[in-house]
Amino acid sequence: MTRLAEFHRRATEELSAEDPDLFLLLEREMSRQRSTLAMVAACSTAPPSVLACAGSALANVTTEGYPGGRFHAGCDVVDAVERLAVTRAREAFGASYANVQPHSGSSANLAVLFSLLRPGDTVLGMDLDAGGHLTHGSPASVVGRYFTAVGYGVGPDGHVNLHEVAELARRHRPKMIICGASSYPRVVDFAGFRRIADEVGCWLMADISHVAGLVVAGEHPSPVPHAHVTTTSTYKQLYGPRGGLILSGPDADRPGPGTNATLAGTLQRAVFPRAQGTPDLAAVAAKARAFAALATPGFRALARRVRLDAAALAVELQDRGQNLITGGTDNHLVMIDVGAKGYTGVVIEQALEECGIIVNKNRIVGDRKSARVTSGIRLGTNTLALRGMEPADMAVCAELYCQAVGAVDQLDDVNYRLDPVTRDEIRVTVNGLCETFPLPGYDY
């Protein structure tokens, strides 16, 4: 056994002996993940090798700056790790520039915004209820408070209307347009957004946190050739650690805003020293490990299964009378309007969790319920596909969802009764599915 493997073995034994309360909580969480059917769009399950990197001795290294220019000594190894992560990220996405230090997708977005814009500048981003993200201009985020935020929505069919986006851009003359979404089940036309950005002379940032895996595998168009800057989180669909990533394509060498630096140089300073100090180098190593998998045929097959599973799940749910936003999906997301049947998102979310199925509540266009209640449910197939479930298996997932919803007696916005017999029957089926399709690396 290698020293590293022995180190991790002893670390686990020490945790069990010295802090059994915490150790048992960690055991419980692993058991929960193994025995529940995660149909959440905003996350995936990282391979054990990624988690091993995230819990490695690299977490002990404190430094600031970038490889070859750190502000502390003792960085030869971590410099090599970060260079490897950058190279792998650039190769995976076909990018000219990559920054692997952001702690999250949100911090990546903030670093870009605060480096390319000035206080009060106008940002044109997707409305939160239409499918956008908090950092795309919501007043609940610092973005909506620090900049002048203008939102674009979707048409009656639930699709983004680029003509509307263009009209808003001409009227408000934003300094940045943000495209990409967190709950939009259709393809984003990155080339179309770039044409609008060029027309009004502004930056274009694409946030692909939810579809990054599909982009890498060619299952969704890539923004890297079109957007000035592309951002993503690394845990949603890249099956990596908690963290963020900033990319730039052919625009990386163009001049940055009001400086002698290139755009790449501006983005480099945007993360350090402007937005972050010490990077989490163990997380950087975990990103490098996850990025290595992106180039494999196995990952491409996984990403294709993610998309095909979502398409099949959407059909099965619609055939069972569920009201789907946009009537289907082009990616991994399936959005359901549960308010149309008199339910709230929070009730369906909690009732499904009792049955061993994990989903999340989500606001939808025109939603009159709060973000803690909502009228929508957001489903995703990242983890279903990782378990090896194929499109043909989505029928049973859809049936379980509908059975659980049908067993709910909603009393008010947040209270309900769930038929215990149906709940227990669903739990048995869920347990069987989880045993038939175990999480890779967690099945021991």
Sequence and secondary structure as in RCSB ss.txt:
>XXXX:A:sequence
MTRLAEFHRRATEELSAEDPDLFLLLEREMSRQRSTLAMVAACSTAPPSVLACAGSALANVTTEGYPGGRFHAGC
DVVDAVERLAVTRAREAFGASYANVQPHSGSSANLAVLFSLLRPGDTVLGMDLDAGGHLTHGSPASVVGRYFTAV
GYGVGPDGHVNLHEVAELARRHRPKMIICGASSYPRVVDFAGFRRIADEVGCWLMADISHVAGLVVAGEHPSPVP
HAHVTTTSTYKQLYGPRGGLILSGPDADRPGPGTNATLAGTLQRAVFPRAQGTPDLAAVAAKARAFAALATPGFR
ALARRVRLDAAALAVELQDRGQNLITGGTDNHLVMIDVGAKGYTGVVIEQALEECGIIVNKNRIVGDRKSARVTS
GIRLGTNTLALRGMEPADMAVCAELYCQAVGAVDQLDDVNYRLDPVTRDEIRVTVNGLCETFPLPGYDY
>XXXX:A:secstr
  HHHHHHHHHHHHHHHH HHHHHHHHHHHHHHHHSEE  TT     HHHHHHHTSGGGG    S TT  SSS  
HHHHHHHHHHHHHHHHHHT SEEE   SSHHHHHHHHHHHH  TT EEEEE TTTT  GGGT TTSHHHHHSEEE
EE   TTSS  HHHHHHHHHHH  SEEEE  SS  S   HHHHHHHHHHHT EEEEE TTTHHHHHTTSS  STT
T SEEEEESSSSS   S EEEEE GGGGSB TTSSSBHHHHHHHIIIIII SS  HHHHHHHHHHHHHHTSHHHH
HHHHHHHHHHHHHHHHHHHTT  BGGGS SSSEEEEE GGGT  HHHHHHHHHHTTEE EEE  TT  S TTT S
EEEEE HHHHHTT  GGGHHHHHHHHHHHHHTEEE SSS EEE HHHHHHHHHHHHHHHHHS  TT   
